[in-house]
Each structure stands twice: as C-alpha cells, then as structure tokens.
Amino acid sequence: MFETLLIVGIGLAGGFAVGAQAQIAGSMGNRIGGAAGSFIVHLGGAVASLALLIARGGENISEWRYLPWYMLGSGVFGLVLYLTLSQTVPKLGATSAIALVVVGQLLVGLLIDHFGLFDASVRSIDLSRIAAAILLLAGAYLMLR
C-alpha cells in the first residue's frame, strides 16, 4: 500500500512540475521566443540532470552507445512540448493548455500500451480504458469551453 501511495505521489509531483512549467514556458516564450525559451529550459535541465547523475555515481551512462536510435532522439519531444506550451498557454490559459497536453498523453499512452511500443508491456485497450479516455476527453472539452 505504501509503495502505491509513493508512486501516486511521484506521479502527482510530475504533474505539478508540468503544470508549473507550462505557465513559465508560456510567459518565457512570449518574452524571448519559443526556441530561445526552449534552449534555456533544456540547458537548465541538462545542468540539473548532470548534477543528479554525478550524485548517483554515473549510473550506467557508459551504456548509452547501446540504446536504440529513438531513445537517443527522445529529447526532441521535450522541444515539441515546450513549443506547444509557449503557444497554447498565452492563448488558452494554463488549465486548457495542460488539459490538451494530458489528452495527448492519454491517447499516445493508450497506443503505446496496446501495441507494446518502445519496450512497453502490452496492456490492451478494453472497455474500461475507452470509458476513461472518453471521460478525460469530456473533461478537456469542458476546460476549453
């Protein structure tokens, strides 16, 4: 039970981080441009990741050469997310922009799970997952109204 609560807490912390970053990304994108803001965000993330990597003794960084190509290029998704937020937050507000991001995450998550993409365990789309997706889509629609 404790482990489940811990994992839920970690997930919520990630959501809080995305929520805070959404507004910051939107404001920074308005002030200095989307690509410039993305560079600053990713540079700060790289510095923080390097500090964490050093604190953790390097983990298995030497194995990076054996990663599939799509893992090496996955930072592009961070750029897409940042540019998306820098455009949507100023026009729609943080809540609506985040709702759209969450819906996008949900849809790609369903596909990744269903087909077992990127080393994921297969979790087929079933009626309860479809119902959950419909409820989240309805919530996003209500946020955007």
N, C-alpha and C positions, 0 to 999 in steps of 0.2 A: 504494500500500500504506500509506504513512504517513497519507494522508488518511483511509483506512478505520479505521486504528487510533485516530486522533484522534477520529473520530466515535463509535467504540465507547467510548472513554474519556469523552467528554462524556455519552453515554447512561448509563454507569455512575455518573458523578458525579450526574446527575439522580436515579438510583435511590438513591444514598446519601442525597441530600437528602430524598427522600420517606421513606426508612426512618428517618432521624433525626427528621424532623418528625412521623412517626406516633407515636412514643413521647412526644415533647414535647406533641403535641396531646392525647393520651390523658390524660396527667398534668395538663395545664392545664385540660382540660375537667372533670376530677374536682374540681379545686380551686375554680374560679371559674364553671363552667358553659360549655356549648358555644358559645353565641352570644357571650359575653364573650371567651372564648378566641379565637374566630374573628376578632373585631374586632381584638384585639391582634396576631394573626398577620398579618392583612391590612394593618393600619396600618404595621407594621414592613416588610412587603413593598412597600407604596406608597412609603415613605421611601427604601428601598434602590433601588427602580426609578427614582424621581425623581433620585437621585444618579447612577445609571448613565446615565440619559437626558441629564442635563446634561453628564456627562463625554463623551458621544458626540455632543455638539453638537446635540441635539434630534432627531436622525434625521429622520423625516418626520411628526412629531407633528401638524403643521398639516393633514395629510390625514385626520385622524380622522373628519371630518364625512362622508366618502365611504365609510365602512365599512358593510357590511350590519348590520342590526339585531342579528343573532345574535352577531356579533363584539363589539358593544358590551356585550352582556349576559353574555359568557362568564365573567365573574368569579363569577357565581352557582355555577359548577361548583366553584370553589375553596371556597366556603362549604359546598357539599354534601360535598366530600371531607373538609374539616376536621371537620364534624359527624359524618360517618361514622367517622372515626378516633377522635374523642373518645368514641364509644360502643363501638366494637369493640375497641380496644386494651386498655382495662381488663378487658374480659370474656374476650377470646380470647388476648391477648398480641400483641406487635408482629408476630411472624412470621406468625401466622394472619391477622391483620388485613391485613397487607401482601399476603399471598397472595390474599386476596379482592379487594383493590384491583387487583392485577395481572391477575387473571382477568377482572374487569370491564373493564379497559383493553383486554385482548386481544379480548374479544367486541365491544366497540364499535369497536375498530380494524379488525377484520375487516369489519364493516358499512360503516364509512366508506370503506375501500379498495375494497370490492366495488362500492358504488354511487357512488363518487366524490363523497361528500358534502363540503360545506364547502370546495370548491375542491381537493379531493384528486385525485391521479392515480388512475385506475382500476387496481386490481390484483385480479382476480377470485379468488374463493375456489376453490382447487383441492385436490386430494387431499393434497398435502404440507402445506398450511396447515391443513387439517382434522386431519391427524395431529398437527401441532404443537400445535394447540388441545387435542386430547384428552390429549396428554402433559402440558401445563400444567394442565389440569383435574385429571388424576390426581395431579399433584404438590400442588396445592392441597388436594385431598381428604386426602392423606397428612399434610399440615401440620395440618389441622383435627381429625384423629383424636385 
